């Protein structure tokens, strides 16, 4: 675990680097590039939308994709995705094409990818990324699109000819993309994410229900994983919640996850003598199919939370270090457990600087079961 003084030094050096980078790139941009040209949307026939990060980020970007297609139903909308988040867009009626950018590819493969991108001659490239990293801004610039829009932050704007001001404060992730579109005249009134399952996926889920004895029963799905350990509610709390659900309701419980969640799931299972149904899926679309058959998802603030919202599945989630205003699930069918009075809440760190993990440890299973009972009455 890094020492606090080491973290402070890293923060200082990071700030110095970002400000120096911003000054250098802005100066270069003033010398070489034309700025603040609002794209003529009536002339746009093809759009490249760049979203090469995580699963939850892509799910929360689907309202922006819908807004583009509603405004311009005849435009060719291509989404640049990562290998991990591309499956989110399967069956999405707003997306005409998905191309994969693999950050782990070698230099030669990336050069071929960029050359292929430039040969497409996109009219508009959209980079909705709101933070300081250069990667997606660079991809927008290298795309060769006639117009390129994105948020300014520490020199990222050098790659755009229509940059938007850097976002200040904690704007919700969904609104980051939608506000960028509004800046060029693409409105949106619908903030709801969407994931679309095919008939074959729904049939597979029904078969799964039958094989596990769940057909006709109400199911609570539990996903205990998260990218950072500090985002995870404790395994012992999840185990106790499962006991309370079994004791106080007729609901069935299934533990869901991917391969990266297997260790966390096992940490819960070892606390039981009686079996708990588990589905560890490598295929994220099968994860979605099972989740779509559940009445409720209990999880941490992570990608599956936002995917459940996109599938219209009610959720109960645990939020600690995450910035609440930016990452709340969208919609009124969701409930959040969070200790808002903690002085360190919302620190947005992947490690607990006071080494207590109080923001998750102090959320008791008794609070969670009360919300499960409430959601069960509603459904």
C-alpha positions as CSV (number, residue, x, y, z in Angstrom):
1,X,0.0,0.0,0.0
2,X,1.6,3.4,-1.0
3,X,2.3,5.8,1.8
4,X,0.2,9.0,2.0
5,X,3.2,11.2,1.3
6,X,4.0,9.2,-1.8
7,X,0.4,9.7,-3.0
8,X,0.6,13.5,-2.3
9,X,3.9,13.7,-4.3
10,X,2.3,11.8,-7.2
11,X,-0.7,14.2,-7.1
12,X,1.6,17.2,-7.3
13,X,3.7,15.8,-10.2
14,X,0.5,14.8,-12.0
15,X,-0.9,18.4,-11.7
16,X,2.4,19.8,-12.9
17,X,2.5,17.4,-15.9
18,X,-1.1,18.1,-16.9
19,X,-0.8,21.9,-16.7
20,X,2.5,21.8,-18.7
21,X,1.0,19.4,-21.3
22,X,-2.0,21.7,-21.6
23,X,0.1,24.8,-22.1
24,X,2.3,23.1,-24.7
25,X,-0.5,21.6,-26.7
26,X,-2.7,24.7,-26.6
27,X,0.3,26.8,-27.9
28,X,0.9,24.3,-30.7
29,X,-2.8,24.3,-31.5
30,X,-2.9,28.1,-31.9
31,X,-0.1,27.9,-34.4
32,X,-1.3,24.9,-36.5
33,X,-5.0,24.5,-36.3
34,X,-8.2,26.3,-37.0
35,X,-10.7,26.4,-34.1
36,X,-14.3,26.8,-33.0
37,X,-15.9,25.8,-36.3
38,X,-19.4,24.6,-35.7
39,X,-20.1,21.6,-37.9
40,X,-22.7,22.1,-40.6
41,X,-25.0,19.2,-39.5
42,X,-27.1,19.3,-42.7
43,X,-24.0,18.2,-44.6
44,X,-23.2,15.3,-42.4
45,X,-23.7,11.8,-43.8
46,X,-21.4,9.7,-41.5
47,X,-20.5,10.0,-37.8
48,X,-17.9,8.2,-35.8
49,X,-18.6,8.0,-32.0
50,X,-15.7,7.0,-29.9
51,X,-16.2,5.0,-26.7
52,X,-13.3,2.6,-26.0
53,X,-13.4,2.3,-22.2
54,X,-15.6,0.1,-19.9
55,X,-18.9,-1.7,-20.1
56,X,-20.8,0.7,-17.9
57,X,-19.5,3.7,-19.9
58,X,-20.9,2.2,-23.1
59,X,-24.2,1.4,-21.5
60,X,-24.5,5.0,-20.3
61,X,-23.6,6.3,-23.8
62,X,-26.6,4.7,-25.5
63,X,-28.8,7.8,-24.8
64,X,-26.3,9.8,-26.9
65,X,-26.4,7.3,-29.7
66,X,-30.2,7.4,-29.7
67,X,-30.2,11.2,-29.8
68,X,-27.9,11.2,-32.8
69,X,-30.2,8.8,-34.7
70,X,-33.4,10.6,-33.7
71,X,-32.0,13.8,-35.0
72,X,-30.5,12.3,-38.2
73,X,-32.1,8.9,-38.9
74,X,-30.3,8.6,-42.3
75,X,-26.8,9.2,-41.0
76,X,-24.4,6.3,-41.0
77,X,-23.5,6.0,-37.3
78,X,-20.4,4.0,-36.5
79,X,-19.2,3.4,-32.9
80,X,-15.6,2.7,-32.1
81,X,-15.7,0.4,-29.1
82,X,-13.3,-1.7,-27.0
83,X,-13.4,-5.5,-27.1
84,X,-15.0,-5.5,-23.6
85,X,-17.8,-3.0,-24.3
86,X,-18.7,-3.7,-27.9
87,X,-21.2,-6.5,-26.9
88,X,-23.4,-3.7,-25.3
89,X,-24.3,-2.5,-28.8
90,X,-25.5,-5.9,-30.2
91,X,-29.1,-5.5,-31.6
92,X,-29.0,-1.7,-30.9
93,X,-31.2,-0.1,-33.6
94,X,-29.5,3.2,-33.3
95,X,-26.0,1.9,-34.4
96,X,-25.2,1.0,-38.0
97,X,-21.7,-0.4,-37.4
98,X,-19.3,-1.2,-34.6
99,X,-15.5,-1.2,-35.1
100,X,-13.1,-2.5,-32.4
101,X,-10.1,-0.6,-31.1
102,X,-7.9,-2.9,-29.1
103,X,-5.5,-1.0,-27.0
104,X,-3.4,-4.1,-26.4
105,X,-2.7,-4.5,-30.2
106,X,0.9,-3.9,-31.4
107,X,2.1,-0.8,-33.1
108,X,1.7,-2.2,-36.7
109,X,-1.8,-3.3,-36.0
110,X,-2.7,0.1,-34.6
111,X,-1.2,1.8,-37.7
112,X,-3.3,-0.4,-39.9
113,X,-6.4,0.5,-37.9
114,X,-5.8,4.2,-38.2
115,X,-5.2,4.0,-41.9
116,X,-8.4,2.1,-42.3
117,X,-10.2,4.7,-40.2
118,X,-8.9,7.6,-42.3
119,X,-10.0,5.8,-45.5
120,X,-13.6,6.0,-44.3
121,X,-13.7,9.8,-44.6
122,X,-16.1,10.4,-41.7
123,X,-17.8,13.7,-41.7
124,X,-17.9,14.0,-37.9
125,X,-16.0,12.4,-35.1
126,X,-17.4,12.7,-31.5
127,X,-15.3,12.0,-28.4
128,X,-17.5,12.3,-25.3
129,X,-14.7,11.5,-22.9
130,X,-14.7,14.2,-20.1
131,X,-11.4,13.6,-18.3
132,X,-7.7,14.5,-19.1
133,X,-6.5,11.4,-21.0
134,X,-5.4,12.0,-24.6
135,X,-6.1,8.6,-26.1
136,X,-9.7,9.2,-27.4
137,X,-9.0,12.8,-28.4
138,X,-6.0,11.4,-30.4
139,X,-8.2,8.8,-32.0
140,X,-10.6,11.5,-33.1
141,X,-7.8,13.6,-34.5
142,X,-6.3,10.6,-36.3
143,X,-9.6,9.6,-37.8
144,X,-9.3,12.3,-40.4
145,X,-12.9,13.3,-39.9
146,X,-13.7,16.7,-41.4
147,X,-15.1,17.9,-38.1
148,X,-14.1,16.7,-34.6
149,X,-15.8,17.6,-31.3
150,X,-14.9,16.8,-27.8
151,X,-14.2,18.3,-24.4
152,X,-11.2,20.5,-23.7
153,X,-8.9,19.4,-20.9
154,X,-5.2,20.0,-20.5
155,X,-4.6,20.2,-24.3
156,X,-7.0,17.5,-25.5
157,X,-8.6,20.3,-27.6
158,X,-5.7,20.3,-30.0
159,X,-7.4,17.3,-31.7
160,X,-10.8,19.0,-32.1
161,X,-11.8,21.8,-34.4
162,X,-14.9,22.4,-32.3
163,X,-13.9,21.8,-28.7
164,X,-16.3,22.3,-25.8
165,X,-15.1,23.9,-22.5
166,X,-13.7,21.5,-19.9
167,X,-16.5,20.2,-17.6
168,X,-16.4,21.7,-14.2
169,X,-18.0,20.0,-11.2
170,X,-19.6,16.5,-11.2
171,X,-21.9,16.3,-14.2
172,X,-23.6,12.9,-14.6
173,X,-21.9,10.6,-17.0
174,X,-25.0,10.5,-19.3
175,X,-25.2,14.2,-19.5
176,X,-21.5,14.6,-20.4
177,X,-22.2,13.1,-23.8
178,X,-25.7,14.6,-24.3
179,X,-24.4,18.1,-23.5
180,X,-21.6,17.7,-26.0
181,X,-24.2,16.9,-28.6
182,X,-26.4,19.8,-27.6
183,X,-23.5,22.1,-28.3
184,X,-23.7,21.3,-32.0
185,X,-27.5,21.4,-32.2
186,X,-28.4,17.7,-31.4
187,X,-31.1,17.8,-28.6
188,X,-32.2,14.9,-26.4
189,X,-35.0,14.5,-23.9
190,X,-34.4,10.8,-23.2
191,X,-31.6,10.0,-20.7
192,X,-32.5,6.3,-20.3
193,X,-29.8,3.8,-21.3
194,X,-30.9,0.8,-23.3
195,X,-29.6,-2.7,-24.0
196,X,-31.5,-4.9,-26.5
197,X,-31.8,-8.7,-26.3
198,X,-32.5,-10.8,-29.3
199,X,-35.1,-13.6,-29.4
200,X,-32.4,-16.2,-29.3
201,X,-30.9,-14.7,-26.2
202,X,-34.3,-14.6,-24.5
203,X,-35.0,-18.2,-25.4
204,X,-31.6,-19.2,-23.9
205,X,-32.5,-17.4,-20.7
206,X,-35.8,-19.2,-20.4
207,X,-33.9,-22.5,-20.9
208,X,-31.5,-21.5,-18.2
209,X,-34.4,-20.7,-15.8
210,X,-35.9,-24.1,-16.5
211,X,-32.7,-26.0,-16.0
212,X,-32.1,-24.3,-12.6
213,X,-35.6,-24.8,-11.3
214,X,-36.4,-21.0,-11.4
215,X,-39.2,-21.0,-14.0
216,X,-42.2,-19.0,-12.7
217,X,-40.3,-17.9,-9.6
218,X,-39.1,-14.4,-8.6
219,X,-35.3,-14.0,-8.6
220,X,-32.9,-11.7,-6.8
221,X,-29.6,-11.4,-8.7
222,X,-26.5,-10.5,-6.7
223,X,-23.4,-9.2,-8.5
224,X,-20.6,-8.7,-5.8
225,X,-17.8,-7.6,-8.1
226,X,-16.4,-4.1,-9.0
227,X,-13.3,-2.8,-10.7
228,X,-11.8,-1.4,-7.5
229,X,-11.8,-3.2,-4.2
230,X,-13.0,0.0,-2.5
231,X,-16.2,-0.2,-4.5
232,X,-17.1,-3.6,-3.2
233,X,-19.5,-4.2,-0.4
234,X,-18.0,-6.8,1.9
235,X,-18.4,-10.6,1.1
236,X,-19.6,-11.3,4.7
237,X,-22.3,-8.6,4.2
238,X,-23.4,-10.2,0.9
239,X,-23.5,-13.6,2.6
240,X,-25.6,-12.3,5.5
241,X,-28.0,-10.6,3.0
242,X,-28.5,-13.9,1.2
243,X,-29.4,-15.5,4.6
244,X,-31.9,-12.7,5.3
245,X,-33.5,-13.0,1.9
246,X,-34.0,-16.7,2.3
247,X,-35.3,-16.3,5.8
248,X,-37.7,-13.4,5.2
249,X,-38.9,-13.9,1.6
250,X,-39.8,-16.5,-1.0
251,X,-37.3,-15.0,-3.5
252,X,-34.7,-17.2,-5.2
253,X,-31.1,-15.9,-5.2
254,X,-28.5,-16.3,-7.9
255,X,-24.9,-15.0,-7.7
256,X,-23.8,-13.5,-11.1
257,X,-20.4,-12.5,-12.4
258,X,-17.7,-12.8,-15.0
259,X,-14.4,-14.6,-14.7
260,X,-12.9,-11.6,-12.9
261,X,-15.6,-11.9,-10.2
262,X,-14.9,-15.6,-9.4
263,X,-12.7,-15.0,-6.4
264,X,-15.2,-12.6,-4.8
265,X,-18.1,-15.0,-5.5
266,X,-16.1,-17.9,-3.9
267,X,-15.5,-15.8,-0.8
268,X,-19.3,-15.6,-0.4
269,X,-20.0,-19.3,-1.1
270,X,-17.5,-20.6,1.5
271,X,-19.8,-19.0,4.1
272,X,-22.7,-21.4,3.3
273,X,-23.4,-25.0,3.9
274,X,-26.5,-25.0,1.7
275,X,-25.9,-24.4,-2.0
276,X,-26.4,-21.0,-3.7
277,X,-27.0,-20.9,-7.4
278,X,-24.1,-19.3,-9.3
279,X,-23.7,-18.3,-12.9
280,X,-20.2,-17.2,-13.9
281,X,-20.5,-16.1,-17.6
282,X,-17.6,-15.4,-20.0
283,X,-20.2,-14.2,-22.5
284,X,-21.6,-10.9,-21.2
285,X,-24.7,-11.3,-23.4
286,X,-25.6,-14.4,-21.5
287,X,-25.1,-12.4,-18.3
288,X,-27.6,-9.9,-19.6
289,X,-30.0,-12.6,-20.7
290,X,-30.1,-14.1,-17.1
291,X,-30.3,-10.6,-15.6
292,X,-33.3,-9.8,-17.7
293,X,-35.3,-12.6,-16.1
294,X,-34.6,-11.3,-12.6
295,X,-36.9,-9.0,-10.6
296,X,-34.0,-7.2,-8.8
297,X,-30.3,-6.8,-8.9
298,X,-28.2,-6.1,-5.8
299,X,-24.7,-4.9,-6.6
300,X,-22.0,-2.4,-6.2
301,X,-21.6,0.8,-8.2
302,X,-20.1,-0.8,-11.3
303,X,-20.8,-1.6,-14.9
304,X,-23.5,-4.3,-14.2
305,X,-25.5,-1.7,-12.2
306,X,-25.9,0.5,-15.3
307,X,-26.4,-2.5,-17.6
308,X,-29.3,-3.5,-15.3
309,X,-30.8,-0.1,-15.7
310,X,-30.5,-0.4,-19.4
311,X,-32.4,-3.6,-19.2
312,X,-35.1,-1.9,-17.0
313,X,-34.3,-4.1,-14.0
314,X,-34.7,-2.4,-10.6
315,X,-31.5,-2.3,-8.5
316,X,-30.2,-1.8,-5.0
317,X,-26.6,-0.7,-5.0
318,X,-23.9,0.2,-2.5
319,X,-21.9,3.4,-3.2
320,X,-18.9,4.5,-1.3
321,X,-15.8,6.2,-2.9
322,X,-17.7,6.8,-6.2
323,X,-18.8,10.4,-6.9
324,X,-22.6,10.1,-6.4
325,X,-23.6,12.9,-8.8
326,X,-21.7,11.4,-11.7
327,X,-22.5,7.7,-11.3
328,X,-26.0,7.4,-9.9
329,X,-28.1,4.9,-11.8
330,X,-30.6,6.6,-14.1
331,X,-34.3,6.2,-13.3
332,X,-36.6,6.1,-10.3
333,X,-36.7,2.3,-10.0
334,X,-33.3,2.2,-8.3
335,X,-32.3,2.5,-4.7
336,X,-28.8,3.5,-3.4
337,X,-27.3,2.7,0.0
338,X,-24.6,5.3,0.9
339,X,-23.3,6.8,4.1
340,X,-23.5,10.5,3.1
341,X,-22.4,11.8,6.5
342,X,-19.0,10.2,6.4
343,X,-16.3,13.0,6.0
344,X,-14.4,10.9,3.4
345,X,-17.4,9.8,1.4
346,X,-17.0,10.2,-2.4
347,X,-13.2,10.3,-2.2
348,X,-13.1,8.6,-5.7
349,X,-10.1,6.6,-4.8
350,X,-9.2,3.0,-5.6
351,X,-7.7,2.6,-2.1
352,X,-8.9,3.7,1.3
353,X,-6.6,6.4,2.6
354,X,-7.8,6.0,6.2
355,X,-7.6,2.1,5.9
356,X,-11.0,1.4,7.4
357,X,-13.2,1.0,4.3
358,X,-16.0,2.5,6.5
359,X,-18.0,3.7,3.5
360,X,-18.8,0.0,2.7
361,X,-18.1,-1.8,6.0
362,X,-20.7,0.3,7.9
363,X,-23.6,-0.3,5.5
364,X,-25.3,-3.2,7.3
365,X,-27.1,-6.1,5.7
366,X,-30.2,-5.2,7.7
367,X,-30.5,-1.9,5.8
368,X,-30.2,-3.8,2.5
369,X,-32.9,-6.4,3.3
370,X,-35.4,-3.6,4.1
371,X,-34.9,-2.3,0.6
372,X,-35.2,-5.8,-0.9
373,X,-38.5,-6.2,1.0
374,X,-39.7,-2.9,-0.3
375,X,-38.8,-3.7,-3.9
376,X,-40.4,-7.1,-3.6
377,X,-43.7,-5.5,-2.4
378,X,-43.6,-3.0,-5.4
379,X,-43.0,-5.8,-7.9
